[in-house]
């Protein structure tokens, strides 16, 4: 079993202990699910590609998160860290980031926008990733339900069932209700 580092999300750490070091974890996010609440909490460093650097800094300050915003080339100098990378590259970059994670003892959380890649590209990304985390939204009646799962984690434990969460004033809360719709 690989060494484990806390994910930064209490419910994840309580269930699986955290993420294996080193690893590349693809985090497929539905933008409607307010994934920033989870993603920003899981990393020490953040590499934006879709969002502007200043926007990430404003969002993290608003959410009370303390992380450093980097450029992709800065990753080569990091060791033993958790890094989120907004992914907007080709498949070869996934392989390069996985090698970097292993060479530098990093946990790289590859933030992949749901719907941005076709199913074949997303399947390739998931296949070569050590872990897969899904953050999704679902319209139920007249409201949205937010949920996450970790169906794949090589060298660690999984969360095969979805965990529902809700947001109150930009704070992540686990939804323990079992509404039947």
N, C-alpha and C positions, 0 to 999 in steps of 0.2 A: 504494500500500500504506500502511496506517495505521502509526503508531508502535506498537511492541510493548513490553510490560512482562512481565518474568518472572512465571510463574505461581506460583512457590514450590514446585513439585513438580519435582524434578530430571529425571525421565524425560520429563515433558511439555515442559520447557524444552529438553531435548536434541533431542527430535523436532521440535517446532514453534516453538521459540524463546520462546513465551509467548502472552499474550493481546493483541489489538489495543486501543488506546486511542483513543477511547472505545468501550465496547461493553457490551451486556447479554447475559450468557451464562446460559442456563437450565441448571442442574445438577440433573438428575433423579436422585434417590438412593433406593436400596433400603435401608431402615434396618438390615437384617440384614448389610449389607456393610461395616459400620463406616465409614460415609462421613466421620465426623468426622476421621479420620486424614488424609484428602485435603482436605476442605473447610477445616478450620482452618489448614492449611498454605498455603492459597491467598489468604488475606486479611489485611489490616491491621486492619480493623474488622469487627464482626459485629453484626447486628441479629436478635436472637431473637424468635420469635413463638410457636412451639410450646414451646420449652424456656424455663425460667425463667432470667433473667439470671445469678443466682448459680450455677446448674448449669453454664452455659456457662463461667463463670469458673473453676469447679472443674475441669471437663474440660480446658480449655486449659492450666491450670497443671499438671495431671497429665501432659499430653502435651508439656509444655515449649514451648508456643506463646506468643508474646507478641503479643496483639492486644487492642484496646480494644472493649468492648461498648457499643453505642449504641442509642438509640431511633430509630425510622424518621424522625422529624422532624429529627433531627440531620444527616441526609444532605445537606440543603440547604446546609449550611455547609462541606462537604468539597470539596476540589479535588485532582485528580491522585492518586487513591487506589484501592486494591482493597478492595471491600466485599462481604461475604456477607450476604444477606438471606434469612431463612427465610420462604418465601412462604406466606401463608394468606389471601390477599385475593381480590378478583374481578379479572377480566381488565382492567378499566380501570386498575387499579393497575400492571399490567405496562407499559402504555403510558406511564403517568406516570413509572415508574422508568427506562424507556428514554430518555425526554426528559431526565430528570435526569442520566443517564449522559452524554449528549451535551452538555448545557449545562455540566456541571462537569468534563468530561474524566475521568470515572470508569470503572472496570471494575466493573460490578455483577454479582456471581455470585448468581443467583436460585436458591436451594435449594428444589427442588420435590419433595415426598415422592411417591414412586411409589405408585400406588394411592389417593392422596387425591383426585385429580381424575379425572373420567371422561375417556375417550380424546379426546372432542371438545374439551374445555377444554385438555387437555395439548397437543393438536395446534395450537391457536391460540397458546398460550404459545411453543411451539417455532418456529412460523412467524414471529412478530414478533421473536424473539431473534436477535441477531447470531451467536450460537454456541450449540451444544447439547453438553453433556457428560453422559454416562450413567455412573452408578456402580451396579453391579448385583451380585447374588449368585445363584448357581445351585447347586442340590443335585446333586452328582455322586456316586453310590454312597452312602457313609455320611458324606461330608464336604461342606462348602460350598466353592465356588470363587468368589473375588471378582475383579471385572474392571471396567475402565473403558474408554471410547472417547470421542472427540470427532468425531462424524460431520459437524458443520456448524460453520464459522467464517468469516463474511464478513470479509474484510480480513486474513485470516491463514491458517494451514495447518491441516489436519485430521489426526486419528488415526483412520482409518476402520476399522482392525482393533482388536479388543479387546486390551487389555494386562491380563494377569492380575497380581494382587498378593496378598500374604498378610500377615497381621498376626502379629507375634511380640512379646508384652509391650507392646502398644500402639505398635509401631513399624511403619511401612509398608515393606515389602520387595517388590520386583518379583519375580514368580515366573517364572523363565526356563525351567522344566521344560516339556516338551511331552508330558505324560501322555496316553496314549490310553486312553480308557475305553470 
